[in-house]
Structures are given as structure tokens and as C-alpha cells.
Amino acid sequence: MMKIVLLALIVFVVMLSGGILLENIYPSISSLVLEIIMSIIAALIVIVFGILTNKKKN
């Protein structure tokens, strides 16, 4: 379970930093709040798939 949380944290940071970089290049694309929401959703998807694959192994 700790590996899943660590992977979700990595995905969150990568998505957020990519979104901030993209917003600095093209400021009219989206707001920072939208980037944070998308990063949280990506991290939750990683957690859900991690839990599902972990249950499948058992």
C-alpha cells in the first residue's frame, strides 16, 4: 500500500509541475486550480488501479 501512495504522490507532483510549466508558457490555457484538480484526479486514479491490482493478486 505504501508503494501505491508513493506512486500517487509522484504522479501528483509530475502532473502539477507540468501544468504549472504549461501555464507559464501559455497563460490562457487553464488556471492553477484546474491543474491542481487534474493532478488530484490523476493521483486518485493511480491509487484506485493500485488497490484493484493488489486485490487481484490476492
Secondary structure in CASP SS format (residue, H / E / C, confidence):
PFRMAT SS
TARGET T0000
AUTHOR 0000-0000-0000
METHOD secondary structure of the structure
MODEL  1
M C 1.00
M H 1.00
K H 1.00
I H 1.00
V H 1.00
L H 1.00
L H 1.00
A H 1.00
L H 1.00
I H 1.00
V H 1.00
F H 1.00
V H 1.00
V H 1.00
M H 1.00
L H 1.00
S H 1.00
G H 1.00
G H 1.00
I H 1.00
L H 1.00
L H 1.00
E H 1.00
N H 1.00
I H 1.00
Y C 1.00
P C 1.00
S C 1.00
I C 1.00
S C 1.00
S C 1.00
L H 1.00
V H 1.00
L H 1.00
E H 1.00
I H 1.00
I H 1.00
M H 1.00
S H 1.00
I H 1.00
I H 1.00
A H 1.00
A H 1.00
L H 1.00
I H 1.00
V H 1.00
I H 1.00
V H 1.00
F H 1.00
G H 1.00
I H 1.00
L H 1.00
T H 1.00
N H 1.00
K H 1.00
K H 1.00
K H 1.00
N C 1.00
END
